[in-house]
Amino acid sequence: MTQPTTADSTVLWRDDFAEGLRASGPAAPWRFVQANAEHIADDAVITTNGDGLRLVSCGRNPRTGEPAFTRTVPRESGEPGSIPGFADHAKWIAYVNRQSSARFQGFDAEPGRVLSVEATVSGRTYGTSGHPFGDAVSDPDDDLRLAGAMLNSIDPETSVAFDFILTNKAVHAFYGRTNFARRHLGGYGSFANTVPLAPRSPGDRHRVRISYDRTAGTVRWLLEGEVVLTVDRIGHPLGRDTLTLDEGGTPALVEPRQLSFGMGMLSLLDGSWPTGKGLVRLSRATTYYRPDRGAPVEQSFVDEDSRDASRLFGQGAELTISGFTVTSAPAP
């Protein structure tokens, strides 16, 4: 299905990255994810070219010389203020520095209108074949747990997230609800689904769009102008066949008042999809359940101890992005 366009669409934000990316200072147009003063998700070299903004992992794989991640987060120490180990997910992530009327980071999602982000993206991963996880990984070129490049969105108030993630072989939709807001909102269901959308190659470019209709309670993923996935019970997981994280809790419908839009590179080593086998128990601050069974059956991991060599094994990623645009349009 093709999403209709309208002359009444309002551009709320646009960045063609002609001047690169500015993310330092309170008035900067972009803001990095920052777990604390020492850990900033800025693990990339940033350049611009005719294709837009290009992000490449900072390090180098000692065996191949290819780009590699350098930032990682060990399992939390248990000391007050220690970073939860699942913060290891964020390698390079920046969001538009915009505050909603509810004073959360993001753009207002107005009833009766559709809030969207779109961009042209390309990406690839490096070094994933050097993973230490054996048959828990079936295809290292198409496993976003190891590395991926993304266009992402999240509601900081309720922690629901809607992303496009690229591997070397496929475009994926990522949908979930992180556990970040549980300390304020209680024991809601925390989960993540990974849905493969289309095959691709590392050099391919894609026009992607994420659209949220607050009144209808729907989020749509559009690839090359076509709707490829719709979520109509925001806050509830999709089927267990695409579930990669199950952290228990009670699913509840969510009506985000805003969405924050960004881009970046990640790994998801505590995930289980597509093989059903967990890779690294990144954190003891949450309980992981088997995605195919759910609570009370807990998940096991190839690495139960979150060793440094499991979190960084020479893998890396690259993202090229242009035409980053946020719009608001009347709902159909």
Sequence and secondary structure as in RCSB ss.txt:
>XXXX:A:sequence
MTQPTTADSTVLWRDDFAEGLRASGPAAPWRFVQANAEHIADDAVITTNGDGLRLVSCGRNPRTGEPAFTRTVPR
ESGEPGSIPGFADHAKWIAYVNRQSSARFQGFDAEPGRVLSVEATVSGRTYGTSGHPFGDAVSDPDDDLRLAGAM
LNSIDPETSVAFDFILTNKAVHAFYGRTNFARRHLGGYGSFANTVPLAPRSPGDRHRVRISYDRTAGTVRWLLEG
EVVLTVDRIGHPLGRDTLTLDEGGTPALVEPRQLSFGMGMLSLLDGSWPTGKGLVRLSRATTYYRPDRGAPVEQS
FVDEDSRDASRLFGQGAELTISGFTVTSAPAP
>XXXX:A:secstr
 B    TT EEEEEE  TT     STT SEEE BSSSS BSB SEEEEETTEEEEE SEE TTT  EE       
  SSTT   GGGGGEEEEEEE  B TTSSBSEE  TTEEEEEEEEEEEEEESGGG S GGG S GGG TTT EEE
EEEE TTT EEEEEEE SSEEEEEEEE STTHHHH SB  EEEEEEEEE  TT  EEEEEEEETTTTEEEEEETT
EEEEEESSTTS   GGGEEEE  SB      SEEEEEEEEE  TT  TTTT EEE   SSS  B TTT TTSB  
EEESS  HHHH SS EEEEEEEEEEEEEEE  
